[in-house]
Amino acid sequence: MKNKNILLLILILGVAFVSCELDDRNGMLEAGFEGTLIDNLTGKMVQTDHTGNRAKLCFIDEAYGEDAQKIEYNILPEGKYSNTKVYPSTYTIYAKGPFIETDTMRNVKMNGHKKFDLKVMPYLTISIVKQEVVKGKMRVTYSYKLNTDDAEVKVKEVNLYYSKYPYPGNADVDNKNVFKIKNTPTDREGEFTEEFYLEEGVIMYVRAGGTVNAKSDYYNYSDSFETPLEFEPATEEKMDRGNWTVHDFSSEEPAEGNGNGVVTAVFDGDLGTFWHSAWAETSPDYPHHFSINIGETKEITGFECARRQGNSGGPTKIQMLVSSDGKNWIDLGTFDFDGTSDAVQKFDVEHTKMNYFKFVALEGPYNYAFLAEINLYVSR
């Protein structure tokens, strides 16, 4: 009977916030509340996820003593909460989420509509420091700070999120609606600058978020902002790889199977496949390389690479060369490559006309090399 009452209550009332454990005293739900979750350190509203492990407002009816069942109300992603159907009684109220501590309100009499704010101290204070559009790209600098001296608590990750939908967060990344640029800090506070391409006429919502190795997978977030509709267009674009062909390579390893091991895997559009230097019959040492005929003449402005996902045994230093004939090569530089990150890493180079490029893996922790994807950026 209680479950039927719960469903009926949801359908009839249509309240903005759905309790995780709704009260089934339907005819007596005459009280209500509204308010804001406040960061005790900054005085700002505390943003949270709108799905997944979102922050919750917890009510305990003091009339039931130790036998009271906790009632939880979801908090909106911007930090507000509201409900118009609460049983009149006296409650203990607190917040649950990614917080080191939270104010606890006791002996709160709910009879009528009550307004109150609740202060909490988030594990992480994350702030947008600077936002600017540079040649068609949104460049965002954000900071993070761990708010506890507990040496056991460490920053797990701090990321930049952007989406066509408001309040992008970690819970929605797997739904392909939210894009994430991930960072794994080693310090207790710091700053990152990330950028992504904008699309003319499309507003993107942006905010930074992070989590610590405590409190499950709750995330703290910065304020969010919208990207502009009009901006200076990009002077470069990611090249279409449809006409690319393999020119040569030092080695590859077809024994990897399932489309892996071969050079064509680095431009098949699938981060799950990868090129690998030989290991089955021979196991050559560094350097390893492959070169690609791009099928036309373009002016390269940069390139991006992604490691074999989930594997840190690949190259840590790389080199890019280009050529007009596939024989005479121009060195565009060597670059440090983070072999511990699954993120796509972009490198700018001197603008140079070319028909071929050569990727060279120079160093790594072992004698073999691999790569999941490579893209070129060229002048428009």
Secondary structure, DSSP 4 states (H G I P E B T S, - for coil): -HHHHHHHHHHHH--SS-BSS----GGG--EEEEEEEEETTT-SB----SSSS--EEEEEEGGGGGGPPPEEEEPPTTSEEEEEEE-SEEEEEEEESSEEEE--EEEEEESSEEE--EEEEESEEEEEEEEEEETTEEEEEEEEEE----TT--EEEEEEEEESSSS--GGGGGGTSEEEEEE--SSSEEEEEEEEE--TT---EEEEEEEESSSTT--EE---EE--SS-PPPSEEEPP-TT-EEEEES---GGGBTTBBSGGGGGSS-TT--EE---SS----S-EEEEEEEEEEEEEEEEEEEPSTT---S-SEEEEEEESSSSS-EEEEEEE--TT--S-EEEEEEEEEEEEEEEEEEE-SSS--EESEEEEEEE-
